[in-house]
Amino acid sequence: MRSLQEGVLDLEMNTRAALDHLESFPEKQCLMENFKDLEESQRQREMVEQRYSKYKEIVWDLQHQLDESKCRIQEYREEKLDATSRSLRLAALSSSIKGPSTFLSSTLRPDTPSPRRRLTSSDLDESPVHGDKPRTN
């Protein structure tokens, strides 16, 4: 009888263990699904990180190009300003050169040929440079 009771107890324990195992199987399956989801999430994360890395590289390149363009624009503006400044200085110099020449042409002696009149060989022969007296009209 005792051995029969022990056999029944063993059978009950094995049945409980089998039931516990069967009940835990869905949990293990759920854990496996969670693990697979985690692996998929990790793959997606790696893909996103790769895309983000490429994006950062593209943004860096574009920022670099923008900075270079800004520098070129600034250089162009400085060159244009410098050219404008030179142009204004040349215009001022030109007008200051033209100013005295018109002053000189208005104070020419009457015995010298006017700038509009063409010089002839007789004008050169009679010029004070050669030691002759100035011509009178």
C-alpha positions as protocol buffer text, in pm:
chain_id: "A"
residue {
  index: 1
  type: MET
  ca { x: 0 y: 0 z: 0 }
}
residue {
  index: 2
  type: ARG
  ca { x: 277 y: 229 z: 86 }
}
residue {
  index: 3
  type: SER
  ca { x: 442 y: 177 z: -248 }
}
residue {
  index: 4
  type: LEU
  ca { x: 112 y: 239 z: -415 }
}
residue {
  index: 5
  type: GLN
  ca { x: 78 y: 571 z: -231 }
}
residue {
  index: 6
  type: GLU
  ca { x: 431 y: 662 z: -328 }
}
residue {
  index: 7
  type: GLY
  ca { x: 352 y: 576 z: -692 }
}
residue {
  index: 8
  type: VAL
  ca { x: 43 y: 797 z: -680 }
}
residue {
  index: 9
  type: LEU
  ca { x: 245 y: 1081 z: -529 }
}
residue {
  index: 10
  type: ASP
  ca { x: 512 y: 1042 z: -799 }
}
residue {
  index: 11
  type: LEU
  ca { x: 244 y: 1039 z: -1061 }
}
residue {
  index: 12
  type: GLU
  ca { x: 82 y: 1354 z: -920 }
}
residue {
  index: 13
  type: MET
  ca { x: 420 y: 1530 z: -907 }
}
residue {
  index: 14
  type: ASN
  ca { x: 504 y: 1430 z: -1264 }
}
residue {
  index: 15
  type: THR
  ca { x: 161 y: 1543 z: -1377 }
}
residue {
  index: 16
  type: ARG
  ca { x: 207 y: 1878 z: -1204 }
}
residue {
  index: 17
  type: ALA
  ca { x: 551 y: 1917 z: -1360 }
}
residue {
  index: 18
  type: ALA
  ca { x: 409 y: 1831 z: -1701 }
}
residue {
  index: 19
  type: LEU
  ca { x: 123 y: 2078 z: -1652 }
}
residue {
  index: 20
  type: ASP
  ca { x: 363 y: 2348 z: -1532 }
}
residue {
  index: 21
  type: HIS
  ca { x: 579 y: 2281 z: -1833 }
}
residue {
  index: 22
  type: LEU
  ca { x: 283 y: 2304 z: -2070 }
}
residue {
  index: 23
  type: GLU
  ca { x: 164 y: 2622 z: -1902 }
}
residue {
  index: 24
  type: SER
  ca { x: 509 y: 2778 z: -1927 }
}
residue {
  index: 25
  type: PHE
  ca { x: 546 y: 2687 z: -2294 }
}
residue {
  index: 26
  type: PRO
  ca { x: 328 y: 2979 z: -2414 }
}
residue {
  index: 27
  type: GLU
  ca { x: 541 y: 3209 z: -2198 }
}
residue {
  index: 28
  type: LYS
  ca { x: 855 y: 3070 z: -2360 }
}
residue {
  index: 29
  type: GLN
  ca { x: 697 y: 3113 z: -2700 }
}
residue {
  index: 30
  type: CYS
  ca { x: 608 y: 3470 z: -2608 }
}
residue {
  index: 31
  type: LEU
  ca { x: 966 y: 3525 z: -2495 }
}
residue {
  index: 32
  type: MET
  ca { x: 1091 y: 3391 z: -2828 }
}
residue {
  index: 33
  type: GLU
  ca { x: 856 y: 3625 z: -3015 }
}
residue {
  index: 34
  type: ASN
  ca { x: 976 y: 3915 z: -2801 }
}
residue {
  index: 35
  type: PHE
  ca { x: 1336 y: 3817 z: -2873 }
}
residue {
  index: 36
  type: LYS
  ca { x: 1263 y: 3806 z: -3247 }
}
residue {
  index: 37
  type: ASP
  ca { x: 1095 y: 4147 z: -3223 }
}
residue {
  index: 38
  type: LEU
  ca { x: 1399 y: 4277 z: -3039 }
}
residue {
  index: 39
  type: GLU
  ca { x: 1630 y: 4145 z: -3314 }
}
residue {
  index: 40
  type: GLU
  ca { x: 1414 y: 4310 z: -3581 }
}
residue {
  index: 41
  type: SER
  ca { x: 1411 y: 4635 z: -3387 }
}
residue {
  index: 42
  type: GLN
  ca { x: 1789 y: 4617 z: -3360 }
}
residue {
  index: 43
  type: ARG
  ca { x: 1821 y: 4568 z: -3740 }
}
residue {
  index: 44
  type: GLN
  ca { x: 1590 y: 4861 z: -3801 }
}
residue {
  index: 45
  type: ARG
  ca { x: 1788 y: 5073 z: -3557 }
}
residue {
  index: 46
  type: GLU
  ca { x: 2112 y: 4988 z: -3738 }
}
residue {
  index: 47
  type: MET
  ca { x: 1953 y: 5081 z: -4072 }
}
residue {
  index: 48
  type: VAL
  ca { x: 1832 y: 5411 z: -3928 }
}
residue {
  index: 49
  type: GLU
  ca { x: 2178 y: 5481 z: -3785 }
}
residue {
  index: 50
  type: GLN
  ca { x: 2334 y: 5413 z: -4126 }
}
residue {
  index: 51
  type: ARG
  ca { x: 2086 y: 5644 z: -4295 }
}
residue {
  index: 52
  type: TYR
  ca { x: 2147 y: 5908 z: -4030 }
}
residue {
  index: 53
  type: SER
  ca { x: 2522 y: 5875 z: -4079 }
}
residue {
  index: 54
  type: LYS
  ca { x: 2479 y: 5927 z: -4456 }
}
residue {
  index: 55
  type: TYR
  ca { x: 2244 y: 6217 z: -4387 }
}
residue {
  index: 56
  type: LYS
  ca { x: 2499 y: 6380 z: -4155 }
}
residue {
  index: 57
  type: GLU
  ca { x: 2769 y: 6340 z: -4419 }
}
residue {
  index: 58
  type: ILE
  ca { x: 2546 y: 6497 z: -4685 }
}
residue {
  index: 59
  type: VAL
  ca { x: 2452 y: 6783 z: -4453 }
}
residue {
  index: 60
  type: TRP
  ca { x: 2820 y: 6839 z: -4369 }
}
residue {
  index: 61
  type: ASP
  ca { x: 2910 y: 6847 z: -4740 }
}
residue {
  index: 62
  type: LEU
  ca { x: 2627 y: 7089 z: -4814 }
}
residue {
  index: 63
  type: GLN
  ca { x: 2726 y: 7309 z: -4520 }
}
residue {
  index: 64
  type: HIS
  ca { x: 3085 y: 7308 z: -4645 }
}
residue {
  index: 65
  type: GLN
  ca { x: 2968 y: 7406 z: -4995 }
}
residue {
  index: 66
  type: LEU
  ca { x: 2752 y: 7681 z: -4848 }
}
residue {
  index: 67
  type: ASP
  ca { x: 3044 y: 7817 z: -4647 }
}
residue {
  index: 68
  type: GLU
  ca { x: 3268 y: 7812 z: -4956 }
}
residue {
  index: 69
  type: SER
  ca { x: 2997 y: 7989 z: -5158 }
}
residue {
  index: 70
  type: LYS
  ca { x: 2961 y: 8253 z: -4888 }
}
residue {
  index: 71
  type: CYS
  ca { x: 3338 y: 8308 z: -4896 }
}
residue {
  index: 72
  type: ARG
  ca { x: 3336 y: 8337 z: -5275 }
}
residue {
  index: 73
  type: ILE
  ca { x: 3046 y: 8583 z: -5261 }
}
residue {
  index: 74
  type: GLN
  ca { x: 3229 y: 8789 z: -4999 }
}
residue {
  index: 75
  type: GLU
  ca { x: 3546 y: 8786 z: -5210 }
}
residue {
  index: 76
  type: TYR
  ca { x: 3345 y: 8890 z: -5515 }
}
residue {
  index: 77
  type: ARG
  ca { x: 3185 y: 9176 z: -5321 }
}
residue {
  index: 78
  type: GLU
  ca { x: 3523 y: 9289 z: -5194 }
}
residue {
  index: 79
  type: GLU
  ca { x: 3668 y: 9272 z: -5547 }
}
residue {
  index: 80
  type: LYS
  ca { x: 3368 y: 9460 z: -5684 }
}
residue {
  index: 81
  type: LEU
  ca { x: 3402 y: 9722 z: -5410 }
}
residue {
  index: 82
  type: ASP
  ca { x: 3775 y: 9745 z: -5479 }
}
residue {
  index: 83
  type: ALA
  ca { x: 3708 y: 9779 z: -5853 }
}
residue {
  index: 84
  type: THR
  ca { x: 3444 y: 10045 z: -5788 }
}
residue {
  index: 85
  type: SER
  ca { x: 3684 y: 10228 z: -5559 }
}
residue {
  index: 86
  type: ARG
  ca { x: 3959 y: 10209 z: -5821 }
}
residue {
  index: 87
  type: SER
  ca { x: 3714 y: 10327 z: -6084 }
}
residue {
  index: 88
  type: LEU
  ca { x: 3618 y: 10626 z: -5871 }
}
residue {
  index: 89
  type: ARG
  ca { x: 3984 y: 10708 z: -5802 }
}
residue {
  index: 90
  type: LEU
  ca { x: 4064 y: 10683 z: -6172 }
}
residue {
  index: 91
  type: ALA
  ca { x: 3766 y: 10904 z: -6255 }
}
residue {
  index: 92
  type: ALA
  ca { x: 3881 y: 11158 z: -5995 }
}
residue {
  index: 93
  type: LEU
  ca { x: 4238 y: 11140 z: -6124 }
}
residue {
  index: 94
  type: SER
  ca { x: 4116 y: 11170 z: -6482 }
}
residue {
  index: 95
  type: SER
  ca { x: 3904 y: 11473 z: -6402 }
}
residue {
  index: 96
  type: SER
  ca { x: 4190 y: 11632 z: -6210 }
}
residue {
  index: 97
  type: ILE
  ca { x: 4418 y: 11573 z: -6510 }
}
residue {
  index: 98
  type: LYS
  ca { x: 4156 y: 11707 z: -6749 }
}
residue {
  index: 99
  type: GLY
  ca { x: 4093 y: 12008 z: -6527 }
}
residue {
  index: 100
  type: PRO
  ca { x: 4446 y: 12156 z: -6542 }
}
residue {
  index: 101
  type: SER
  ca { x: 4481 y: 12076 z: -6912 }
}
residue {
  index: 102
  type: THR
  ca { x: 4174 y: 12280 z: -6990 }
}
residue {
  index: 103
  type: PHE
  ca { x: 4319 y: 12546 z: -6767 }
}
residue {
  index: 104
  type: LEU
  ca { x: 4647 y: 12532 z: -6958 }
}
residue {
  index: 105
  type: SER
  ca { x: 4477 y: 12536 z: -7296 }
}
residue {
  index: 106
  type: SER
  ca { x: 4283 y: 12846 z: -7198 }
}
residue {
  index: 107
  type: THR
  ca { x: 4601 y: 13026 z: -7096 }
}
residue {
  index: 108
  type: LEU
  ca { x: 4795 y: 12946 z: -7410 }
}
residue {
  index: 109
  type: ARG
  ca { x: 4973 y: 13241 z: -7564 }
}
residue {
  index: 110
  type: PRO
  ca { x: 4815 y: 13372 z: -7878 }
}
residue {
  index: 111
  type: ASP
  ca { x: 5135 y: 13310 z: -8069 }
}
residue {
  index: 112
  type: THR
  ca { x: 5127 y: 12934 z: -8007 }
}
residue {
  index: 113
  type: PRO
  ca { x: 4911 y: 12715 z: -8222 }
}
residue {
  index: 114
  type: SER
  ca { x: 4582 y: 12607 z: -8072 }
}
residue {
  index: 115
  type: PRO
  ca { x: 4545 y: 12239 z: -7993 }
}
residue {
  index: 116
  type: ARG
  ca { x: 4277 y: 12208 z: -8259 }
}
residue {
  index: 117
  type: ARG
  ca { x: 4497 y: 12352 z: -8534 }
}
residue {
  index: 118
  type: ARG
  ca { x: 4729 y: 12117 z: -8712 }
}
residue {
  index: 119
  type: LEU
  ca { x: 5099 y: 12193 z: -8681 }
}
residue {
  index: 120
  type: THR
  ca { x: 5290 y: 12258 z: -8997 }
}
residue {
  index: 121
  type: SER
  ca { x: 5662 y: 12252 z: -9064 }
}
residue {
  index: 122
  type: SER
  ca { x: 5667 y: 12632 z: -9067 }
}
residue {
  index: 123
  type: ASP
  ca { x: 5522 y: 12632 z: -8714 }
}
residue {
  index: 124
  type: LEU
  ca { x: 5805 y: 12410 z: -8600 }
}
residue {
  index: 125
  type: ASP
  ca { x: 6068 y: 12621 z: -8772 }
}
residue {
  index: 126
  type: GLU
  ca { x: 5940 y: 12936 z: -8604 }
}
residue {
  index: 127
  type: SER
  ca { x: 5895 y: 12786 z: -8255 }
}
residue {
  index: 128
  type: PRO
  ca { x: 6095 y: 12935 z: -7961 }
}
residue {
  index: 129
  type: VAL
  ca { x: 6242 y: 12591 z: -7897 }
}
residue {
  index: 130
  type: HIS
  ca { x: 6474 y: 12637 z: -8194 }
}
residue {
  index: 131
  type: GLY
  ca { x: 6584 y: 12974 z: -8068 }
}
residue {
  index: 132
  type: ASP
  ca { x: 6376 y: 13188 z: -8299 }
}
residue {
  index: 133
  type: LYS
  ca { x: 6153 y: 13465 z: -8191 }
}
residue {
  index: 134
  type: PRO
  ca { x: 5787 y: 13381 z: -8138 }
}
residue {
  index: 135
  type: ARG
  ca { x: 5567 y: 13436 z: -8436 }
}
residue {
  index: 136
  type: THR
  ca { x: 5318 y: 13720 z: -8419 }
}
residue {
  index: 137
  type: ASN
  ca { x: 4988 y: 13722 z: -8594 }
}
